[in-house]
Amino acid sequence: MKIHYLLTATAIFDTTISLSQPLSSSYTDHAAITSTVLTFYRSIDLKSASLMRSTTTPSLIFDGTAFASIGIGAPEPLVGQDIIVPGLLASFANLTTMHNVGNFNVTFIAGEKERANVTAYVLAYHYREVEMPTESPRNNYLMGNLFVGSVVQGEGNRGMDWKLERVELRPFFQSGNIEVMGLTQ
């Protein structure tokens, strides 16, 4: 008999800042970037296109190709808000979701515009919308992912408005009933 154990730990406020070159970046920038990523995931949970658009650039690139092997996502990165926002929200239309995001690492980059790279761990809980969330593995699907993104500083909010220009998700693990995601094993 095989017994499998899964241990998961998430530290929501364990954040670090690293500089590839000295810049006049501050903890305020770090907090704004972290807020952008958190708001992006909140837009998924709330199924809000306007909220998702507020956190992303019009030329957003979404790379979920690492999930193509299990039937989730496109085999090529998607480009543009007009494709990504409705497509991403439609994929969660019949699900109740909750995304926990933590362990942020922000690296500021010198360049033409203010830019930064950000990574974070994401625990993504997916429940069938027609059923109340329960501990039953028939009703839910859990994914542990690494979020890898790049952000650019926008014009709004006195220069503190950071927007996602690229999002890449790399899976660590999946657990539960994959049929919840509309897939079969």
PASEBA-1860 file (N, C-alpha, C; in nm, 3 decimals):
! residues 185
1> MKIHYLLT> 0.085/-0.117/0.000/0.000/0.000/0.000/0.090/0.124/0.000 ~ 0.062/0.216/-0.093/0.138/0.340/-0.098/0.060/0.449/-0.027 ~ 0.130/0.528/0.050/0.069/0.642/0.117/0.144/0.766/0.071 ~ 0.070/0.864/0.022/0.131/0.988/-0.027/0.092/1.102/0.066 ~ 0.188/1.180/0.104/0.164/1.297/0.187/0.200/1.421/0.108 ~ 0.120/1.524/0.122/0.146/1.651/0.057/0.152/1.758/0.164 ~ 0.265/1.823/0.175/0.280/1.931/0.271/0.293/2.061/0.194 ~ 0.216/2.161/0.233/0.218/2.290/0.166/0.228/2.399/0.271
9> ATAIFDTT> 0.312/2.496/0.245/0.323/2.611/0.334/0.320/2.737/0.250 ~ 0.244/2.835/0.293/0.239/2.963/0.224/0.259/3.073/0.326 ~ 0.358/3.156/0.302/0.380/3.274/0.386/0.335/3.395/0.305 ~ 0.221/3.450/0.340/0.161/3.555/0.260/0.245/3.683/0.260 ~ 0.310/3.717/0.369/0.380/3.844/0.374/0.532/3.832/0.371 ~ 0.586/3.717/0.334/0.730/3.700/0.322/0.773/3.754/0.187 ~ 0.813/3.881/0.181/0.848/3.944/0.055/0.991/3.991/0.060 ~ 1.053/3.994/-0.058/1.190/4.043/-0.067/1.201/4.136/-0.186
17> ISLSQPLS> 1.297/4.225/-0.179/1.328/4.315/-0.289/1.471/4.290/-0.328 ~ 1.496/4.277/-0.458/1.634/4.267/-0.504/1.650/4.363/-0.620 ~ 1.766/4.422/-0.630/1.793/4.520/-0.734/1.898/4.467/-0.830 ~ 1.865/4.461/-0.960/1.966/4.423/-1.057/2.062/4.538/-1.078 ~ 2.014/4.661/-1.062/2.096/4.781/-1.065/2.036/4.877/-0.963 ~ 2.119/4.959/-0.900/2.063/5.053/-0.803/1.965/5.150/-0.870 ~ 1.846/5.159/-0.818/1.744/5.252/-0.866/1.687/5.324/-0.747 ~ 1.610/5.426/-0.773/1.545/5.497/-0.664/1.410/5.432/-0.634
25> SSYTDHAA> 1.406/5.300/-0.633/1.284/5.226/-0.602/1.266/5.221/-0.451 ~ 1.144/5.204/-0.411/1.115/5.207/-0.269/1.022/5.092/-0.232 ~ 1.000/5.081/-0.103/0.904/4.983/-0.057/0.765/5.016/-0.108 ~ 0.739/5.143/-0.137/0.610/5.181/-0.193/0.591/5.117/-0.330 ~ 0.697/5.117/-0.413/0.690/5.049/-0.542/0.666/4.900/-0.523 ~ 0.738/4.842/-0.429/0.722/4.698/-0.401/0.579/4.668/-0.362 ~ 0.523/4.749/-0.274/0.385/4.728/-0.230/0.288/4.745/-0.346 ~ 0.313/4.842/-0.433/0.224/4.864/-0.548/0.230/4.747/-0.645
33> ITSTVLTF> 0.349/4.692/-0.667/0.364/4.577/-0.756/0.295/4.454/-0.696 ~ 0.316/4.432/-0.568/0.250/4.321/-0.500/0.098/4.336/-0.509 ~ 0.049/4.457/-0.490/-0.094/4.484/-0.500/-0.146/4.456/-0.641 ~ -0.068/4.487/-0.742/-0.108/4.459/-0.880/-0.131/4.309/-0.901 ~ -0.038/4.227/-0.853/-0.052/4.082/-0.869/-0.172/4.031/-0.790 ~ -0.187/4.078/-0.666/-0.302/4.036/-0.585/-0.434/4.075/-0.650 ~ -0.440/4.196/-0.706/-0.562/4.242/-0.771/-0.591/4.163/-0.898 ~ -0.486/4.125/-0.971/-0.505/4.040/-1.089/-0.576/3.910/-1.049
41> YRSIDLKS> -0.530/3.846/-0.943/-0.594/3.722/-0.900/-0.732/3.747/-0.841 ~ -0.751/3.860/-0.776/-0.884/3.893/-0.725/-0.982/3.909/-0.841 ~ -0.934/3.964/-0.954/-1.021/3.981/-1.071/-1.070/3.845/-1.122 ~ -0.987/3.743/-1.111/-1.028/3.608/-1.151/-1.136/3.557/-1.056 ~ -1.111/3.571/-0.926/-1.207/3.521/-0.827/-1.341/3.594/-0.835 ~ -1.337/3.724/-0.865/-1.460/3.803/-0.877/-1.518/3.799/-1.018 ~ -1.445/3.738/-1.111/-1.485/3.731/-1.252/-1.510/3.871/-1.307 ~ -1.415/3.960/-1.283/-1.429/4.100/-1.320/-1.333/4.138/-1.432
49> ASLMRSTT> -1.388/4.157/-1.551/-1.306/4.198/-1.666/-1.246/4.336/-1.644 ~ -1.323/4.429/-1.589/-1.270/4.564/-1.569/-1.156/4.565/-1.469 ~ -1.166/4.486/-1.365/-1.058/4.478/-1.267/-0.933/4.415/-1.328 ~ -0.951/4.310/-1.409/-0.836/4.248/-1.474/-0.769/4.345/-1.571 ~ -0.849/4.419/-1.647/-0.792/4.517/-1.740/-0.716/4.627/-1.665 ~ -0.762/4.661/-1.545/-0.696/4.768/-1.469/-0.557/4.728/-1.420 ~ -0.527/4.599/-1.421/-0.397/4.552/-1.371/-0.303/4.507/-1.481 ~ -0.348/4.516/-1.607/-0.268/4.464/-1.718/-0.254/4.567/-1.829
57> TPSLIFDG> -0.149/4.551/-1.910/-0.129/4.637/-2.026/-0.213/4.584/-2.142 ~ -0.246/4.670/-2.239/-0.321/4.622/-2.357/-0.247/4.512/-2.433 ~ -0.115/4.511/-2.427/-0.035/4.411/-2.500/0.007/4.293/-2.411 ~ -0.068/4.269/-2.305/-0.039/4.160/-2.211/-0.009/4.029/-2.283 ~ 0.092/3.958/-2.233/0.124/3.822/-2.279/0.094/3.728/-2.163 ~ 0.014/3.624/-2.190/-0.020/3.525/-2.088/0.032/3.390/-2.135 ~ 0.126/3.334/-2.059/0.189/3.207/-2.095/0.149/3.099/-1.995 ~ 0.054/3.019/-2.035/0.012/2.905/-1.954/0.045/2.774/-2.025
65> TAFASIGI> 0.146/2.779/-2.112/0.179/2.662/-2.195/0.221/2.541/-2.113 ~ 0.269/2.562/-1.992/0.311/2.448/-1.909/0.192/2.360/-1.872 ~ 0.070/2.412/-1.884/-0.050/2.335/-1.851/-0.110/2.264/-1.972 ~ -0.059/2.292/-2.091/-0.116/2.233/-2.213/-0.111/2.081/-2.210 ~ -0.011/2.024/-2.145/0.002/1.879/-2.141/-0.111/1.811/-2.065 ~ -0.181/1.885/-1.977/-0.295/1.826/-1.906/-0.427/1.882/-1.960 ~ -0.421/1.954/-2.071/-0.543/2.000/-2.135/-0.594/2.134/-2.089 ~ -0.517/2.205/-2.008/-0.557/2.338/-1.962/-0.469/2.439/-2.034
73> GAPEPLVG> -0.528/2.538/-2.093/-0.450/2.644/-2.156/-0.414/2.615/-2.300 ~ -0.356/2.714/-2.362/-0.319/2.708/-2.503/-0.176/2.656/-2.517 ~ -0.145/2.594/-2.632/-0.008/2.545/-2.653/0.091/2.658/-2.682 ~ 0.042/2.778/-2.710/0.126/2.896/-2.734/0.081/3.007/-2.640 ~ 0.172/3.098/-2.602/0.130/3.212/-2.520/0.024/3.296/-2.592 ~ -0.069/3.349/-2.516/-0.173/3.436/-2.569/-0.126/3.581/-2.560 ~ -0.168/3.665/-2.655/-0.123/3.804/-2.659/-0.243/3.897/-2.669 ~ -0.247/3.999/-2.583/-0.346/4.105/-2.589/-0.460/4.088/-2.491
81> QDIIVPGL> -0.496/4.200/-2.425/-0.608/4.199/-2.331/-0.737/4.152/-2.396 ~ -0.760/4.193/-2.521/-0.887/4.161/-2.588/-0.906/4.011/-2.607 ~ -0.799/3.936/-2.608/-0.806/3.789/-2.618/-0.800/3.726/-2.479 ~ -0.706/3.772/-2.398/-0.678/3.708/-2.269/-0.789/3.728/-2.167 ~ -0.835/3.852/-2.150/-0.933/3.880/-2.044/-1.061/3.798/-2.062 ~ -1.129/3.806/-2.177/-1.251/3.725/-2.188/-1.224/3.574/-2.188 ~ -1.112/3.533/-2.246/-1.079/3.391/-2.250/-1.051/3.334/-2.112 ~ -0.972/3.407/-2.034/-0.938/3.360/-1.900/-1.061/3.356/-1.810
89> LASFANLT> -1.142/3.462/-1.816/-1.261/3.465/-1.732/-1.364/3.360/-1.775 ~ -1.374/3.333/-1.904/-1.466/3.229/-1.952/-1.425/3.091/-1.901 ~ -1.294/3.070/-1.887/-1.248/2.938/-1.840/-1.286/2.912/-1.694 ~ -1.318/3.018/-1.620/-1.358/3.003/-1.480/-1.507/3.032/-1.459 ~ -1.583/3.048/-1.566/-1.722/3.092/-1.557/-1.808/3.001/-1.470 ~ -1.785/2.872/-1.473/-1.868/2.778/-1.397/-1.800/2.728/-1.270 ~ -1.701/2.801/-1.224/-1.626/2.762/-1.105/-1.630/2.872/-1.000 ~ -1.625/2.831/-0.875/-1.595/2.922/-0.766/-1.446/2.904/-0.740
97> TMHNVGNF> -1.372/3.015/-0.740/-1.227/3.006/-0.723/-1.181/3.091/-0.606 ~ -1.067/3.053/-0.552/-0.999/3.134/-0.452/-0.850/3.115/-0.474 ~ -0.781/3.225/-0.495/-0.637/3.221/-0.518/-0.566/3.285/-0.400 ~ -0.475/3.212/-0.340/-0.389/3.264/-0.233/-0.251/3.286/-0.293 ~ -0.201/3.408/-0.281/-0.075/3.445/-0.344/0.021/3.493/-0.235 ~ 0.145/3.446/-0.240/0.242/3.487/-0.138/0.384/3.461/-0.182 ~ 0.477/3.484/-0.089/0.621/3.467/-0.113/0.667/3.548/-0.233 ~ 0.632/3.675/-0.235/0.667/3.765/-0.345/0.816/3.794/-0.347
105> NVTFIAGE> 0.871/3.800/-0.466/1.008/3.848/-0.488/1.001/3.946/-0.604 ~ 1.044/4.069/-0.582/1.040/4.174/-0.683/1.183/4.215/-0.716 ~ 1.216/4.218/-0.845/1.347/4.261/-0.892/1.327/4.380/-0.985 ~ 1.379/4.495/-0.947/1.366/4.615/-1.029/1.473/4.615/-1.138 ~ 1.436/4.662/-1.257/1.524/4.660/-1.373/1.535/4.800/-1.430 ~ 1.659/4.844/-1.456/1.679/4.974/-1.521/1.651/4.959/-1.670 ~ 1.595/5.061/-1.731/1.565/5.054/-1.873/1.494/5.178/-1.920 ~ 1.433/5.166/-2.036/1.364/5.278/-2.098/1.250/5.328/-2.010
113> KERANVTA> 1.173/5.235/-1.952/1.066/5.269/-1.858/1.096/5.197/-1.727 ~ 1.030/5.238/-1.623/1.044/5.166/-1.497/0.984/5.027/-1.514 ~ 1.062/4.926/-1.488/1.020/4.787/-1.506/1.065/4.704/-1.386 ~ 0.994/4.595/-1.366/1.033/4.501/-1.261/0.984/4.362/-1.299 ~ 1.052/4.263/-1.246/1.007/4.124/-1.256/0.957/4.083/-1.119 ~ 0.856/3.999/-1.117/0.799/3.955/-0.991/0.767/3.806/-0.999 ~ 0.798/3.736/-0.891/0.757/3.596/-0.877/0.678/3.581/-0.748 ~ 0.591/3.481/-0.747/0.512/3.453/-0.627/0.460/3.310/-0.637
121> YVLAYHYR> 0.426/3.255/-0.523/0.361/3.124/-0.520/0.210/3.146/-0.519 ~ 0.138/3.060/-0.590/-0.007/3.071/-0.599/-0.069/2.936/-0.566 ~ -0.158/2.936/-0.469/-0.244/2.820/-0.443/-0.380/2.855/-0.502 ~ -0.422/2.778/-0.600/-0.546/2.806/-0.672/-0.649/2.697/-0.641 ~ -0.754/2.737/-0.569/-0.861/2.645/-0.532/-0.975/2.661/-0.633 ~ -1.021/2.552/-0.689/-1.130/2.554/-0.787/-1.241/2.462/-0.738 ~ -1.362/2.516/-0.729/-1.478/2.439/-0.686/-1.587/2.448/-0.792 ~ -1.660/2.339/-0.807/-1.776/2.345/-0.895/-1.872/2.448/-0.839
129> EVEMPTES> -1.917/2.536/-0.923/-2.003/2.645/-0.877/-2.140/2.596/-0.831 ~ -2.187/2.487/-0.887/-2.321/2.438/-0.853/-2.326/2.367/-0.718 ~ -2.211/2.339/-0.661/-2.206/2.271/-0.532/-2.139/2.361/-0.430 ~ -2.176/2.346/-0.307/-2.109/2.419/-0.200/-1.970/2.359/-0.179 ~ -1.869/2.442/-0.154/-1.735/2.386/-0.128/-1.736/2.290/-0.010 ~ -1.679/2.174/-0.032/-1.667/2.073/0.073/-1.528/2.013/0.064 ~ -1.498/1.926/0.155/-1.369/1.857/0.153/-1.368/1.741/0.053 ~ -1.481/1.715/-0.009/-1.490/1.604/-0.104/-1.400/1.629/-0.224
137> PRNNYLMG> -1.310/1.535/-0.256/-1.224/1.554/-0.372/-1.302/1.553/-0.504 ~ -1.429/1.511/-0.501/-1.511/1.514/-0.622/-1.545/1.657/-0.661 ~ -1.544/1.748/-0.565/-1.595/1.883/-0.584/-1.486/1.987/-0.610 ~ -1.359/1.950/-0.593/-1.257/2.056/-0.603/-1.131/2.009/-0.673 ~ -1.055/2.108/-0.714/-0.926/2.084/-0.779/-0.831/2.193/-0.731 ~ -0.720/2.152/-0.674/-0.621/2.244/-0.618/-0.497/2.243/-0.706 ~ -0.445/2.361/-0.732/-0.321/2.372/-0.809/-0.222/2.459/-0.732 ~ -0.098/2.417/-0.728/0.010/2.497/-0.672/0.099/2.542/-0.787
145> NLFVGSVV> 0.113/2.672/-0.805/0.184/2.727/-0.921/0.288/2.830/-0.880 ~ 0.385/2.848/-0.967/0.478/2.960/-0.957/0.432/3.065/-1.057 ~ 0.405/3.186/-1.008/0.372/3.300/-1.092/0.502/3.370/-1.127 ~ 0.527/3.392/-1.256/0.644/3.466/-1.303/0.589/3.577/-1.391 ~ 0.611/3.701/-1.351/0.555/3.812/-1.427/0.652/3.926/-1.444 ~ 0.617/4.012/-1.538/0.690/4.137/-1.553/0.589/4.250/-1.551 ~ 0.628/4.360/-1.489/0.541/4.476/-1.475/0.612/4.599/-1.528 ~ 0.530/4.695/-1.569/0.581/4.823/-1.616/0.505/4.932/-1.542
153> QGEGNRGM> 0.576/5.040/-1.509/0.514/5.149/-1.435/0.431/5.234/-1.530 ~ 0.306/5.259/-1.491/0.216/5.338/-1.573/0.212/5.483/-1.532 ~ 0.115/5.555/-1.587/0.103/5.699/-1.564/0.015/5.733/-1.445 ~ -0.078/5.649/-1.411/-0.175/5.683/-1.307/-0.118/5.678/-1.167 ~ -0.197/5.728/-1.073/-0.164/5.719/-0.930/-0.026/5.775/-0.899 ~ 0.004/5.892/-0.954/0.131/5.962/-0.929/0.251/5.875/-0.961 ~ 0.243/5.800/-1.070/0.356/5.718/-1.111/0.367/5.586/-1.038 ~ 0.273/5.556/-0.951/0.280/5.434/-0.871/0.194/5.322/-0.931
161> DWKLERVE> 0.142/5.344/-1.050/0.052/5.248/-1.112/0.133/5.147/-1.192 ~ 0.144/5.026/-1.143/0.219/4.919/-1.209/0.121/4.826/-1.279 ~ 0.154/4.786/-1.401/0.068/4.699/-1.481/0.145/4.574/-1.522 ~ 0.077/4.463/-1.522/0.137/4.338/-1.570/0.147/4.344/-1.722 ~ 0.267/4.317/-1.775/0.282/4.308/-1.920/0.307/4.163/-1.964 ~ 0.343/4.078/-1.871/0.363/3.936/-1.901/0.332/3.854/-1.776 ~ 0.259/3.746/-1.796/0.226/3.652/-1.689/0.259/3.513/-1.739 ~ 0.338/3.441/-1.661/0.367/3.301/-1.691/0.337/3.219/-1.567
169> LRPFFQSG> 0.269/3.108/-1.586/0.239/3.018/-1.475/0.311/2.886/-1.496 ~ 0.378/2.841/-1.390/0.450/2.713/-1.393/0.393/2.625/-1.282 ~ 0.340/2.509/-1.318/0.277/2.424/-1.217/0.379/2.353/-1.128 ~ 0.346/2.345/-0.999/0.422/2.264/-0.904/0.349/2.132/-0.880 ~ 0.218/2.141/-0.855/0.139/2.021/-0.828/-0.008/2.048/-0.858 ~ -0.082/1.940/-0.876/-0.227/1.944/-0.887/-0.281/1.834/-0.797 ~ -0.398/1.859/-0.742/-0.459/1.762/-0.652/-0.611/1.773/-0.663 ~ -0.679/1.661/-0.657/-0.824/1.663/-0.659/-0.880/1.608/-0.789
177> NIEVMGLT> -1.000/1.648/-0.821/-1.074/1.596/-0.935/-1.055/1.688/-1.056 ~ -0.978/1.643/-1.154/-0.950/1.726/-1.272/-1.077/1.755/-1.352 ~ -1.181/1.673/-1.334/-1.307/1.697/-1.404/-1.372/1.828/-1.361 ~ -1.337/1.878/-1.243/-1.387/2.008/-1.198/-1.346/2.117/-1.297 ~ -1.230/2.100/-1.358/-1.179/2.198/-1.454/-1.238/2.176/-1.594 ~ -1.331/2.082/-1.606/-1.390/2.052/-1.735/-1.307/1.956/-1.818 ~ -1.217/1.884/-1.753/-1.128/1.791/-1.822/-1.151/1.650/-1.770 ~ -1.106/1.554/-1.846/-1.110/1.415/-1.800/-0.968/1.363/-1.794
185> Q> -0.945/1.267/-1.708/-0.810/1.212/-1.692/-0.780/1.108/-1.796
END
